Amino acid sequence: MTEPAIDEILDASGLNCPLPLLKAKQALNRLEVGQVLKVIATDAGSIRDFKAYTEQSDHVMLDSFTDEEPYVYIIQRG
């Protein structure tokens, strides 16, 4: 499978919950439908937050790397 083209990168390293998710929501709002956001976070709570958020929104979690810090989320705007 080919990796999706990343349209914007958000480095939320060092920010604590709920700031990584809030910054990601703002970044997604600036993107066009179908564009892809890569989020880099260091807050362990972001694993739960991003999973729940994408399940309850039109956005799609294309991939996530949460085995170790930094946590990385690839989200396509819905």
Buried (B, 14 or more C-beta within 10 A) or exposed (E): EEEBEEBBEBBBEEBEBEBBBEBBEEBBEEBEEEBBBBBBBBBEBBBEBBBEBBEEBEBEBBBBEBEEEBBBBBBBBE
